[in-house]
Amino acid sequence: MLQDKRSELDAEKRRKLITRLLDDLSKENPDLYYQPTSEVAVQIMAHLESDPNLHVEEKALLAPLSQHDIEVLLSMH
């Protein structure tokens, strides 16, 4: 039960972090909305690796996710 709650909390944190990264990228590239989800996921992954402002915990939270995982999360956004 505790493990389920932790998983739910991590999923919610991932969703919020991806939304924040998407907002940051959208400010830099207003045409991002019109790009395919796969391209947006690639840009999020690149931003994740290159952004010095991200905390270690945030990077660790998204580290296990693949490009496909991020695409799925974006499609549910």
mmCIF file of the N, C-alpha and C atoms, coordinates in Angstrom:
data_MODEL
# 
_entry.id   MODEL 
# 
loop_
_atom_site.group_PDB 
_atom_site.id 
_atom_site.type_symbol 
_atom_site.label_atom_id 
_atom_site.label_alt_id 
_atom_site.label_comp_id 
_atom_site.label_asym_id 
_atom_site.label_entity_id 
_atom_site.label_seq_id 
_atom_site.pdbx_PDB_ins_code 
_atom_site.Cartn_x 
_atom_site.Cartn_y 
_atom_site.Cartn_z 
_atom_site.occupancy 
_atom_site.B_iso_or_equiv 
_atom_site.pdbx_formal_charge 
_atom_site.auth_seq_id 
_atom_site.auth_comp_id 
_atom_site.auth_asym_id 
_atom_site.auth_atom_id 
_atom_site.pdbx_PDB_model_num 
ATOM 1   N N  . MET A 1 1  ? 0.821  -1.186 0.000   1.00 0.00 ? 1  MET A N  1 
ATOM 2   C CA . MET A 1 1  ? 0.000  0.000  0.000   1.00 0.00 ? 1  MET A CA 1 
ATOM 3   C C  . MET A 1 1  ? 0.870  1.257  0.000   1.00 0.00 ? 1  MET A C  1 
ATOM 4   N N  . LEU A 1 2  ? 1.890  1.266  0.828   1.00 0.00 ? 2  LEU A N  1 
ATOM 5   C CA . LEU A 1 2  ? 2.798  2.404  0.864   1.00 0.00 ? 2  LEU A CA 1 
ATOM 6   C C  . LEU A 1 2  ? 3.522  2.550  -0.472  1.00 0.00 ? 2  LEU A C  1 
ATOM 7   N N  . GLN A 1 3  ? 3.886  1.420  -1.057  1.00 0.00 ? 3  GLN A N  1 
ATOM 8   C CA . GLN A 1 3  ? 4.553  1.429  -2.363  1.00 0.00 ? 3  GLN A CA 1 
ATOM 9   C C  . GLN A 1 3  ? 3.633  2.018  -3.431  1.00 0.00 ? 3  GLN A C  1 
ATOM 10  N N  . ASP A 1 4  ? 2.343  1.695  -3.381  1.00 0.00 ? 4  ASP A N  1 
ATOM 11  C CA . ASP A 1 4  ? 1.379  2.237  -4.333  1.00 0.00 ? 4  ASP A CA 1 
ATOM 12  C C  . ASP A 1 4  ? 1.282  3.751  -4.213  1.00 0.00 ? 4  ASP A C  1 
ATOM 13  N N  . LYS A 1 5  ? 1.244  4.245  -2.991  1.00 0.00 ? 5  LYS A N  1 
ATOM 14  C CA . LYS A 1 5  ? 1.161  5.689  -2.768  1.00 0.00 ? 5  LYS A CA 1 
ATOM 15  C C  . LYS A 1 5  ? 2.412  6.392  -3.284  1.00 0.00 ? 5  LYS A C  1 
ATOM 16  N N  . ARG A 1 6  ? 3.565  5.766  -3.054  1.00 0.00 ? 6  ARG A N  1 
ATOM 17  C CA . ARG A 1 6  ? 4.821  6.352  -3.538  1.00 0.00 ? 6  ARG A CA 1 
ATOM 18  C C  . ARG A 1 6  ? 4.830  6.384  -5.061  1.00 0.00 ? 6  ARG A C  1 
ATOM 19  N N  . SER A 1 7  ? 4.368  5.323  -5.696  1.00 0.00 ? 7  SER A N  1 
ATOM 20  C CA . SER A 1 7  ? 4.306  5.276  -7.153  1.00 0.00 ? 7  SER A CA 1 
ATOM 21  C C  . SER A 1 7  ? 3.385  6.357  -7.694  1.00 0.00 ? 7  SER A C  1 
ATOM 22  N N  . GLU A 1 8  ? 2.250  6.544  -7.040  1.00 0.00 ? 8  GLU A N  1 
ATOM 23  C CA . GLU A 1 8  ? 1.313  7.584  -7.455  1.00 0.00 ? 8  GLU A CA 1 
ATOM 24  C C  . GLU A 1 8  ? 1.928  8.967  -7.289  1.00 0.00 ? 8  GLU A C  1 
ATOM 25  N N  . LEU A 1 9  ? 2.635  9.173  -6.197  1.00 0.00 ? 9  LEU A N  1 
ATOM 26  C CA . LEU A 1 9  ? 3.286  10.455 -5.947  1.00 0.00 ? 9  LEU A CA 1 
ATOM 27  C C  . LEU A 1 9  ? 4.369  10.719 -6.989  1.00 0.00 ? 9  LEU A C  1 
ATOM 28  N N  . ASP A 1 10 ? 5.176  9.710  -7.305  1.00 0.00 ? 10 ASP A N  1 
ATOM 29  C CA . ASP A 1 10 ? 6.208  9.859  -8.328  1.00 0.00 ? 10 ASP A CA 1 
ATOM 30  C C  . ASP A 1 10 ? 5.588  10.154 -9.688  1.00 0.00 ? 10 ASP A C  1 
ATOM 31  N N  . ALA A 1 11 ? 4.500  9.484  -10.021 1.00 0.00 ? 11 ALA A N  1 
ATOM 32  C CA . ALA A 1 11 ? 3.825  9.715  -11.297 1.00 0.00 ? 11 ALA A CA 1 
ATOM 33  C C  . ALA A 1 11 ? 3.313  11.149 -11.381 1.00 0.00 ? 11 ALA A C  1 
ATOM 34  N N  . GLU A 1 12 ? 2.764  11.643 -10.294 1.00 0.00 ? 12 GLU A N  1 
ATOM 35  C CA . GLU A 1 12 ? 2.267  13.023 -10.264 1.00 0.00 ? 12 GLU A CA 1 
ATOM 36  C C  . GLU A 1 12 ? 3.425  14.016 -10.396 1.00 0.00 ? 12 GLU A C  1 
ATOM 37  N N  . LYS A 1 13 ? 4.535  13.741 -9.736  1.00 0.00 ? 13 LYS A N  1 
ATOM 38  C CA . LYS A 1 13 ? 5.713  14.610 -9.841  1.00 0.00 ? 13 LYS A CA 1 
ATOM 39  C C  . LYS A 1 13 ? 6.250  14.607 -11.269 1.00 0.00 ? 13 LYS A C  1 
ATOM 40  N N  . ARG A 1 14 ? 6.278  13.421 -11.898 1.00 0.00 ? 14 ARG A N  1 
ATOM 41  C CA . ARG A 1 14 ? 6.738  13.331 -13.294 1.00 0.00 ? 14 ARG A CA 1 
ATOM 42  C C  . ARG A 1 14 ? 5.841  14.152 -14.210 1.00 0.00 ? 14 ARG A C  1 
ATOM 43  N N  . ARG A 1 15 ? 4.542  14.018 -14.017 1.00 0.00 ? 15 ARG A N  1 
ATOM 44  C CA . ARG A 1 15 ? 3.594  14.754 -14.853 1.00 0.00 ? 15 ARG A CA 1 
ATOM 45  C C  . ARG A 1 15 ? 3.812  16.259 -14.719 1.00 0.00 ? 15 ARG A C  1 
ATOM 46  N N  . LYS A 1 16 ? 3.959  16.737 -13.497 1.00 0.00 ? 16 LYS A N  1 
ATOM 47  C CA . LYS A 1 16 ? 4.169  18.168 -13.266 1.00 0.00 ? 16 LYS A CA 1 
ATOM 48  C C  . LYS A 1 16 ? 5.499  18.640 -13.848 1.00 0.00 ? 16 LYS A C  1 
ATOM 49  N N  . LEU A 1 17 ? 6.531  17.832 -13.703 1.00 0.00 ? 17 LEU A N  1 
ATOM 50  C CA . LEU A 1 17 ? 7.840  18.206 -14.224 1.00 0.00 ? 17 LEU A CA 1 
ATOM 51  C C  . LEU A 1 17 ? 7.825  18.256 -15.746 1.00 0.00 ? 17 LEU A C  1 
ATOM 52  N N  . ILE A 1 18 ? 7.214  17.278 -16.375 1.00 0.00 ? 18 ILE A N  1 
ATOM 53  C CA . ILE A 1 18 ? 7.131  17.278 -17.837 1.00 0.00 ? 18 ILE A CA 1 
ATOM 54  C C  . ILE A 1 18 ? 6.319  18.475 -18.317 1.00 0.00 ? 18 ILE A C  1 
ATOM 55  N N  . THR A 1 19 ? 5.253  18.803 -17.615 1.00 0.00 ? 19 THR A N  1 
ATOM 56  C CA . THR A 1 19 ? 4.454  19.981 -17.968 1.00 0.00 ? 19 THR A CA 1 
ATOM 57  C C  . THR A 1 19 ? 5.299  21.244 -17.858 1.00 0.00 ? 19 THR A C  1 
ATOM 58  N N  . ARG A 1 20 ? 6.091  21.345 -16.796 1.00 0.00 ? 20 ARG A N  1 
ATOM 59  C CA . ARG A 1 20 ? 6.948  22.519 -16.621 1.00 0.00 ? 20 ARG A CA 1 
ATOM 60  C C  . ARG A 1 20 ? 8.001  22.604 -17.725 1.00 0.00 ? 20 ARG A C  1 
ATOM 61  N N  . LEU A 1 21 ? 8.624  21.472 -18.054 1.00 0.00 ? 21 LEU A N  1 
ATOM 62  C CA . LEU A 1 21 ? 9.614  21.463 -19.128 1.00 0.00 ? 21 LEU A CA 1 
ATOM 63  C C  . LEU A 1 21 ? 8.971  21.826 -20.462 1.00 0.00 ? 21 LEU A C  1 
ATOM 64  N N  . LEU A 1 22 ? 7.778  21.332 -20.685 1.00 0.00 ? 22 LEU A N  1 
ATOM 65  C CA . LEU A 1 22 ? 7.045  21.649 -21.907 1.00 0.00 ? 22 LEU A CA 1 
ATOM 66  C C  . LEU A 1 22 ? 6.746  23.143 -21.979 1.00 0.00 ? 22 LEU A C  1 
ATOM 67  N N  . ASP A 1 23 ? 6.351  23.735 -20.870 1.00 0.00 ? 23 ASP A N  1 
ATOM 68  C CA . ASP A 1 23 ? 6.108  25.183 -20.827 1.00 0.00 ? 23 ASP A CA 1 
ATOM 69  C C  . ASP A 1 23 ? 7.386  25.962 -21.130 1.00 0.00 ? 23 ASP A C  1 
ATOM 70  N N  . ASP A 1 24 ? 8.497  25.539 -20.541 1.00 0.00 ? 24 ASP A N  1 
ATOM 71  C CA . ASP A 1 24 ? 9.783  26.205 -20.795 1.00 0.00 ? 24 ASP A CA 1 
ATOM 72  C C  . ASP A 1 24 ? 10.150 26.130 -22.272 1.00 0.00 ? 24 ASP A C  1 
ATOM 73  N N  . LEU A 1 25 ? 10.016 24.952 -22.852 1.00 0.00 ? 25 LEU A N  1 
ATOM 74  C CA . LEU A 1 25 ? 10.346 24.779 -24.265 1.00 0.00 ? 25 LEU A CA 1 
ATOM 75  C C  . LEU A 1 25 ? 9.401  25.564 -25.163 1.00 0.00 ? 25 LEU A C  1 
ATOM 76  N N  . SER A 1 26 ? 8.142  25.655 -24.781 1.00 0.00 ? 26 SER A N  1 
ATOM 77  C CA . SER A 1 26 ? 7.160  26.398 -25.574 1.00 0.00 ? 26 SER A CA 1 
ATOM 78  C C  . SER A 1 26 ? 7.479  27.888 -25.594 1.00 0.00 ? 26 SER A C  1 
ATOM 79  N N  . LYS A 1 27 ? 8.031  28.390 -24.503 1.00 0.00 ? 27 LYS A N  1 
ATOM 80  C CA . LYS A 1 27 ? 8.429  29.803 -24.465 1.00 0.00 ? 27 LYS A CA 1 
ATOM 81  C C  . LYS A 1 27 ? 9.589  30.059 -25.416 1.00 0.00 ? 27 LYS A C  1 
ATOM 82  N N  . GLU A 1 28 ? 10.500 29.105 -25.507 1.00 0.00 ? 28 GLU A N  1 
ATOM 83  C CA . GLU A 1 28 ? 11.650 29.227 -26.395 1.00 0.00 ? 28 GLU A CA 1 
ATOM 84  C C  . GLU A 1 28 ? 11.261 28.988 -27.851 1.00 0.00 ? 28 GLU A C  1 
ATOM 85  N N  . ASN A 1 29 ? 10.279 28.129 -28.070 1.00 0.00 ? 29 ASN A N  1 
ATOM 86  C CA . ASN A 1 29 ? 9.875  27.737 -29.419 1.00 0.00 ? 29 ASN A CA 1 
ATOM 87  C C  . ASN A 1 29 ? 8.349  27.707 -29.507 1.00 0.00 ? 29 ASN A C  1 
ATOM 88  N N  . PRO A 1 30 ? 7.734  28.828 -29.889 1.00 0.00 ? 30 PRO A N  1 
ATOM 89  C CA . PRO A 1 30 ? 6.267  28.886 -29.932 1.00 0.00 ? 30 PRO A CA 1 
ATOM 90  C C  . PRO A 1 30 ? 5.627  27.878 -30.896 1.00 0.00 ? 30 PRO A C  1 
ATOM 91  N N  . ASP A 1 31 ? 6.373  27.406 -31.882 1.00 0.00 ? 31 ASP A N  1 
ATOM 92  C CA . ASP A 1 31 ? 5.834  26.441 -32.845 1.00 0.00 ? 31 ASP A CA 1 
ATOM 93  C C  . ASP A 1 31 ? 5.875  25.009 -32.329 1.00 0.00 ? 31 ASP A C  1 
ATOM 94  N N  . LEU A 1 32 ? 6.324  24.824 -31.119 1.00 0.00 ? 32 LEU A N  1 
ATOM 95  C CA . LEU A 1 32 ? 6.428  23.487 -30.538 1.00 0.00 ? 32 LEU A CA 1 
ATOM 96  C C  . LEU A 1 32 ? 5.081  22.767 -30.549 1.00 0.00 ? 32 LEU A C  1 
ATOM 97  N N  . TYR A 1 33 ? 4.013  23.512 -30.361 1.00 0.00 ? 33 TYR A N  1 
ATOM 98  C CA . TYR A 1 33 ? 2.660  22.945 -30.317 1.00 0.00 ? 33 TYR A CA 1 
ATOM 99  C C  . TYR A 1 33 ? 2.340  22.165 -31.592 1.00 0.00 ? 33 TYR A C  1 
ATOM 100 N N  . TYR A 1 34 ? 2.892  22.605 -32.722 1.00 0.00 ? 34 TYR A N  1 
ATOM 101 C CA . TYR A 1 34 ? 2.563  22.006 -34.017 1.00 0.00 ? 34 TYR A CA 1 
ATOM 102 C C  . TYR A 1 34 ? 3.498  20.860 -34.408 1.00 0.00 ? 34 TYR A C  1 
ATOM 103 N N  . GLN A 1 35 ? 4.477  20.565 -33.584 1.00 0.00 ? 35 GLN A N  1 
ATOM 104 C CA . GLN A 1 35 ? 5.420  19.499 -33.895 1.00 0.00 ? 35 GLN A CA 1 
ATOM 105 C C  . GLN A 1 35 ? 4.874  18.153 -33.425 1.00 0.00 ? 35 GLN A C  1 
ATOM 106 N N  . PRO A 1 36 ? 5.319  17.078 -34.060 1.00 0.00 ? 36 PRO A N  1 
ATOM 107 C CA . PRO A 1 36 ? 4.872  15.744 -33.637 1.00 0.00 ? 36 PRO A CA 1 
ATOM 108 C C  . PRO A 1 36 ? 5.296  15.451 -32.195 1.00 0.00 ? 36 PRO A C  1 
ATOM 109 N N  . THR A 1 37 ? 4.513  14.642 -31.535 1.00 0.00 ? 37 THR A N  1 
ATOM 110 C CA . THR A 1 37 ? 4.788  14.285 -30.143 1.00 0.00 ? 37 THR A CA 1 
ATOM 111 C C  . THR A 1 37 ? 6.177  13.672 -29.995 1.00 0.00 ? 37 THR A C  1 
ATOM 112 N N  . SER A 1 38 ? 6.594  12.887 -30.980 1.00 0.00 ? 38 SER A N  1 
ATOM 113 C CA . SER A 1 38 ? 7.920  12.266 -30.897 1.00 0.00 ? 38 SER A CA 1 
ATOM 114 C C  . SER A 1 38 ? 9.020  13.322 -30.880 1.00 0.00 ? 38 SER A C  1 
ATOM 115 N N  . GLU A 1 39 ? 8.857  14.375 -31.673 1.00 0.00 ? 39 GLU A N  1 
ATOM 116 C CA . GLU A 1 39 ? 9.848  15.453 -31.700 1.00 0.00 ? 39 GLU A CA 1 
ATOM 117 C C  . GLU A 1 39 ? 9.841  16.239 -30.393 1.00 0.00 ? 39 GLU A C  1 
ATOM 118 N N  . VAL A 1 40 ? 8.675  16.465 -29.842 1.00 0.00 ? 40 VAL A N  1 
ATOM 119 C CA . VAL A 1 40 ? 8.564  17.166 -28.557 1.00 0.00 ? 40 VAL A CA 1 
ATOM 120 C C  . VAL A 1 40 ? 9.254  16.346 -27.464 1.00 0.00 ? 40 VAL A C  1 
ATOM 121 N N  . ALA A 1 41 ? 9.050  15.039 -27.484 1.00 0.00 ? 41 ALA A N  1 
ATOM 122 C CA . ALA A 1 41 ? 9.689  14.166 -26.492 1.00 0.00 ? 41 ALA A CA 1 
ATOM 123 C C  . ALA A 1 41 ? 11.208 14.221 -26.614 1.00 0.00 ? 41 ALA A C  1 
ATOM 124 N N  . VAL A 1 42 ? 11.711 14.241 -27.837 1.00 0.00 ? 42 VAL A N  1 
ATOM 125 C CA . VAL A 1 42 ? 13.159 14.346 -28.052 1.00 0.00 ? 42 VAL A CA 1 
ATOM 126 C C  . VAL A 1 42 ? 13.678 15.664 -27.482 1.00 0.00 ? 42 VAL A C  1 
ATOM 127 N N  . GLN A 1 43 ? 12.941 16.739 -27.714 1.00 0.00 ? 43 GLN A N  1 
ATOM 128 C CA . GLN A 1 43 ? 13.362 18.043 -27.204 1.00 0.00 ? 43 GLN A CA 1 
ATOM 129 C C  . GLN A 1 43 ? 13.318 18.089 -25.678 1.00 0.00 ? 43 GLN A C  1 
ATOM 130 N N  . ILE A 1 44 ? 12.319 17.455 -25.096 1.00 0.00 ? 44 ILE A N  1 
ATOM 131 C CA . ILE A 1 44 ? 12.243 17.402 -23.631 1.00 0.00 ? 44 ILE A CA 1 
ATOM 132 C C  . ILE A 1 44 ? 13.437 16.629 -23.077 1.00 0.00 ? 44 ILE A C  1 
ATOM 133 N N  . MET A 1 45 ? 13.776 15.515 -23.702 1.00 0.00 ? 45 MET A N  1 
ATOM 134 C CA . MET A 1 45 ? 14.920 14.722 -23.232 1.00 0.00 ? 45 MET A CA 1 
ATOM 135 C C  . MET A 1 45 ? 16.222 15.520 -23.358 1.00 0.00 ? 45 MET A C  1 
ATOM 136 N N  . ALA A 1 46 ? 16.383 16.242 -24.461 1.00 0.00 ? 46 ALA A N  1 
ATOM 137 C CA . ALA A 1 46 ? 17.588 17.054 -24.647 1.00 0.00 ? 46 ALA A CA 1 
ATOM 138 C C  . ALA A 1 46 ? 17.639 18.185 -23.621 1.00 0.00 ? 46 ALA A C  1 
ATOM 139 N N  . HIS A 1 47 ? 16.499 18.797 -23.377 1.00 0.00 ? 47 HIS A N  1 
ATOM 140 C CA . HIS A 1 47 ? 16.414 19.878 -22.388 1.00 0.00 ? 47 HIS A CA 1 
ATOM 141 C C  . HIS A 1 47 ? 16.739 19.342 -20.997 1.00 0.00 ? 47 HIS A C  1 
ATOM 142 N N  . LEU A 1 48 ? 16.260 18.168 -20.719 1.00 0.00 ? 48 LEU A N  1 
ATOM 143 C CA . LEU A 1 48 ? 16.512 17.529 -19.425 1.00 0.00 ? 48 LEU A CA 1 
ATOM 144 C C  . LEU A 1 48 ? 18.008 17.323 -19.197 1.00 0.00 ? 48 LEU A C  1 
ATOM 145 N N  . GLU A 1 49 ? 18.715 16.927 -20.243 1.00 0.00 ? 49 GLU A N  1 
ATOM 146 C CA . GLU A 1 49 ? 20.154 16.673 -20.127 1.00 0.00 ? 49 GLU A CA 1 
ATOM 147 C C  . GLU A 1 49 ? 20.972 17.954 -20.065 1.00 0.00 ? 49 GLU A C  1 
ATOM 148 N N  . SER A 1 50 ? 20.484 19.014 -20.701 1.00 0.00 ? 50 SER A N  1 
ATOM 149 C CA . SER A 1 50 ? 21.305 20.220 -20.826 1.00 0.00 ? 50 SER A CA 1 
ATOM 150 C C  . SER A 1 50 ? 20.943 21.342 -19.857 1.00 0.00 ? 50 SER A C  1 
ATOM 151 N N  . ASP A 1 51 ? 19.819 21.247 -19.172 1.00 0.00 ? 51 ASP A N  1 
ATOM 152 C CA . ASP A 1 51 ? 19.377 22.337 -18.301 1.00 0.00 ? 51 ASP A CA 1 
ATOM 153 C C  . ASP A 1 51 ? 20.109 22.293 -16.960 1.00 0.00 ? 51 ASP A C  1 
ATOM 154 N N  . PRO A 1 52 ? 20.959 23.287 -16.695 1.00 0.00 ? 52 PRO A N  1 
ATOM 155 C CA . PRO A 1 52 ? 21.698 23.291 -15.425 1.00 0.00 ? 52 PRO A CA 1 
ATOM 156 C C  . PRO A 1 52 ? 20.820 23.660 -14.224 1.00 0.00 ? 52 PRO A C  1 
ATOM 157 N N  . ASN A 1 53 ? 19.630 24.181 -14.479 1.00 0.00 ? 53 ASN A N  1 
ATOM 158 C CA . ASN A 1 53 ? 18.741 24.604 -13.392 1.00 0.00 ? 53 ASN A CA 1 
ATOM 159 C C  . ASN A 1 53 ? 17.912 23.466 -12.808 1.00 0.00 ? 53 ASN A C  1 
ATOM 160 N N  . LEU A 1 54 ? 17.935 22.310 -13.456 1.00 0.00 ? 54 LEU A N  1 
ATOM 161 C CA . LEU A 1 54 ? 17.172 21.179 -12.933 1.00 0.00 ? 54 LEU A CA 1 
ATOM 162 C C  . LEU A 1 54 ? 17.900 20.566 -11.743 1.00 0.00 ? 54 LEU A C  1 
ATOM 163 N N  . HIS A 1 55 ? 17.156 20.253 -10.731 1.00 0.00 ? 55 HIS A N  1 
ATOM 164 C CA . HIS A 1 55 ? 17.723 19.623 -9.546  1.00 0.00 ? 55 HIS A CA 1 
ATOM 165 C C  . HIS A 1 55 ? 18.041 18.158 -9.840  1.00 0.00 ? 55 HIS A C  1 
ATOM 166 N N  . VAL A 1 56 ? 18.953 17.616 -9.090  1.00 0.00 ? 56 VAL A N  1 
ATOM 167 C CA . VAL A 1 56 ? 19.352 16.214 -9.243  1.00 0.00 ? 56 VAL A CA 1 
ATOM 168 C C  . VAL A 1 56 ? 18.139 15.305 -9.061  1.00 0.00 ? 56 VAL A C  1 
ATOM 169 N N  . GLU A 1 57 ? 17.270 15.650 -8.099  1.00 0.00 ? 57 GLU A N  1 
ATOM 170 C CA . GLU A 1 57 ? 16.078 14.835 -7.840  1.00 0.00 ? 57 GLU A CA 1 
ATOM 171 C C  . GLU A 1 57 ? 15.139 14.825 -9.050  1.00 0.00 ? 57 GLU A C  1 
ATOM 172 N N  . GLU A 1 58 ? 15.040 15.978 -9.729  1.00 0.00 ? 58 GLU A N  1 
ATOM 173 C CA . GLU A 1 58 ? 14.171 16.053 -10.906 1.00 0.00 ? 58 GLU A CA 1 
ATOM 174 C C  . GLU A 1 58 ? 14.734 15.203 -12.038 1.00 0.00 ? 58 GLU A C  1 
ATOM 175 N N  . LYS A 1 59 ? 16.038 15.296 -12.238 1.00 0.00 ? 59 LYS A N  1 
ATOM 176 C CA . LYS A 1 59 ? 16.660 14.479 -13.283 1.00 0.00 ? 59 LYS A CA 1 
ATOM 177 C C  . LYS A 1 59 ? 16.514 12.995 -12.967 1.00 0.00 ? 59 LYS A C  1 
ATOM 178 N N  . ALA A 1 60 ? 16.679 12.642 -11.702 1.00 0.00 ? 60 ALA A N  1 
ATOM 179 C CA . ALA A 1 60 ? 16.552 11.238 -11.294 1.00 0.00 ? 60 ALA A CA 1 
ATOM 180 C C  . ALA A 1 60 ? 15.128 10.733 -11.479 1.00 0.00 ? 60 ALA A C  1 
ATOM 181 N N  . LEU A 1 61 ? 14.163 11.613 -11.304 1.00 0.00 ? 61 LEU A N  1 
ATOM 182 C CA . LEU A 1 61 ? 12.761 11.239 -11.445 1.00 0.00 ? 61 LEU A CA 1 
ATOM 183 C C  . LEU A 1 61 ? 12.433 10.854 -12.890 1.00 0.00 ? 61 LEU A C  1 
ATOM 184 N N  . LEU A 1 62 ? 13.041 11.561 -13.842 1.00 0.00 ? 62 LEU A N  1 
ATOM 185 C CA . LEU A 1 62 ? 12.757 11.291 -15.253 1.00 0.00 ? 62 LEU A CA 1 
ATOM 186 C C  . LEU A 1 62 ? 13.786 10.368 -15.906 1.00 0.00 ? 62 LEU A C  1 
ATOM 187 N N  . ALA A 1 63 ? 14.878 10.092 -15.232 1.00 0.00 ? 63 ALA A N  1 
ATOM 188 C CA . ALA A 1 63 ? 15.951 9.270  -15.811 1.00 0.00 ? 63 ALA A CA 1 
ATOM 189 C C  . ALA A 1 63 ? 15.477 7.902  -16.312 1.00 0.00 ? 63 ALA A C  1 
ATOM 190 N N  . PRO A 1 64 ? 14.588 7.211  -15.581 1.00 0.00 ? 64 PRO A N  1 
ATOM 191 C CA . PRO A 1 64 ? 14.185 5.884  -16.068 1.00 0.00 ? 64 PRO A CA 1 
ATOM 192 C C  . PRO A 1 64 ? 13.241 5.922  -17.275 1.00 0.00 ? 64 PRO A C  1 
ATOM 193 N N  . LEU A 1 65 ? 12.767 7.103  -17.649 1.00 0.00 ? 65 LEU A N  1 
ATOM 194 C CA . LEU A 1 65 ? 11.800 7.192  -18.744 1.00 0.00 ? 65 LEU A CA 1 
ATOM 195 C C  . LEU A 1 65 ? 12.501 7.189  -20.095 1.00 0.00 ? 65 LEU A C  1 
ATOM 196 N N  . SER A 1 66 ? 11.922 6.467  -21.029 1.00 0.00 ? 66 SER A N  1 
ATOM 197 C CA . SER A 1 66 ? 12.417 6.461  -22.404 1.00 0.00 ? 66 SER A CA 1 
ATOM 198 C C  . SER A 1 66 ? 11.685 7.549  -23.189 1.00 0.00 ? 66 SER A C  1 
ATOM 199 N N  . GLN A 1 67 ? 12.112 7.737  -24.421 1.00 0.00 ? 67 GLN A N  1 
ATOM 200 C CA . GLN A 1 67 ? 11.423 8.700  -25.288 1.00 0.00 ? 67 GLN A CA 1 
ATOM 201 C C  . GLN A 1 67 ? 9.960  8.294  -25.444 1.00 0.00 ? 67 GLN A C  1 
ATOM 202 N N  . HIS A 1 68 ? 9.726  7.017  -25.622 1.00 0.00 ? 68 HIS A N  1 
ATOM 203 C CA . HIS A 1 68 ? 8.355  6.528  -25.782 1.00 0.00 ? 68 HIS A CA 1 
ATOM 204 C C  . HIS A 1 68 ? 7.520  6.810  -24.531 1.00 0.00 ? 68 HIS A C  1 
ATOM 205 N N  . ASP A 1 69 ? 8.104  6.620  -23.360 1.00 0.00 ? 69 ASP A N  1 
ATOM 206 C CA . ASP A 1 69 ? 7.391  6.902  -22.108 1.00 0.00 ? 69 ASP A CA 1 
ATOM 207 C C  . ASP A 1 69 ? 6.964  8.366  -22.048 1.00 0.00 ? 69 ASP A C  1 
ATOM 208 N N  . ILE A 1 70 ? 7.866  9.252  -22.446 1.00 0.00 ? 70 ILE A N  1 
ATOM 209 C CA . ILE A 1 70 ? 7.545  10.683 -22.434 1.00 0.00 ? 70 ILE A CA 1 
ATOM 210 C C  . ILE A 1 70 ? 6.456  10.983 -23.454 1.00 0.00 ? 70 ILE A C  1 
ATOM 211 N N  . GLU A 1 71 ? 6.506  10.336 -24.612 1.00 0.00 ? 71 GLU A N  1 
ATOM 212 C CA . GLU A 1 71 ? 5.453  10.519 -25.620 1.00 0.00 ? 71 GLU A CA 1 
ATOM 213 C C  . GLU A 1 71 ? 4.092  10.128 -25.054 1.00 0.00 ? 71 GLU A C  1 
ATOM 214 N N  . VAL A 1 72 ? 4.049  9.014  -24.344 1.00 0.00 ? 72 VAL A N  1 
ATOM 215 C CA . VAL A 1 72 ? 2.788  8.554  -23.749 1.00 0.00 ? 72 VAL A CA 1 
ATOM 216 C C  . VAL A 1 72 ? 2.291  9.566  -22.726 1.00 0.00 ? 72 VAL A C  1 
ATOM 217 N N  . LEU A 1 73 ? 3.189  10.057 -21.883 1.00 0.00 ? 73 LEU A N  1 
ATOM 218 C CA . LEU A 1 73 ? 2.790  11.056 -20.887 1.00 0.00 ? 73 LEU A CA 1 
ATOM 219 C C  . LEU A 1 73 ? 2.304  12.341 -21.554 1.00 0.00 ? 73 LEU A C  1 
ATOM 220 N N  . LEU A 1 74 ? 2.945  12.729 -22.643 1.00 0.00 ? 74 LEU A N  1 
ATOM 221 C CA . LEU A 1 74 ? 2.501  13.923 -23.366 1.00 0.00 ? 74 LEU A CA 1 
ATOM 222 C C  . LEU A 1 74 ? 1.120  13.718 -23.984 1.00 0.00 ? 74 LEU A C  1 
ATOM 223 N N  . SER A 1 75 ? 0.862  12.521 -24.455 1.00 0.00 ? 75 SER A N  1 
ATOM 224 C CA . SER A 1 75 ? -0.434 12.258 -25.089 1.00 0.00 ? 75 SER A CA 1 
ATOM 225 C C  . SER A 1 75 ? -1.572 12.287 -24.081 1.00 0.00 ? 75 SER A C  1 
ATOM 226 N N  . MET A 1 76 ? -1.240 12.083 -22.804 1.00 0.00 ? 76 MET A N  1 
ATOM 227 C CA . MET A 1 76 ? -2.270 12.129 -21.766 1.00 0.00 ? 76 MET A CA 1 
ATOM 228 C C  . MET A 1 76 ? -2.422 13.534 -21.203 1.00 0.00 ? 76 MET A C  1 
ATOM 229 N N  . HIS A 1 77 ? -1.591 14.445 -21.650 1.00 0.00 ? 77 HIS A N  1 
ATOM 230 C CA . HIS A 1 77 ? -1.606 15.822 -21.143 1.00 0.00 ? 77 HIS A CA 1 
ATOM 231 C C  . HIS A 1 77 ? -2.807 16.565 -21.704 1.00 0.00 ? 77 HIS A C  1 
# 
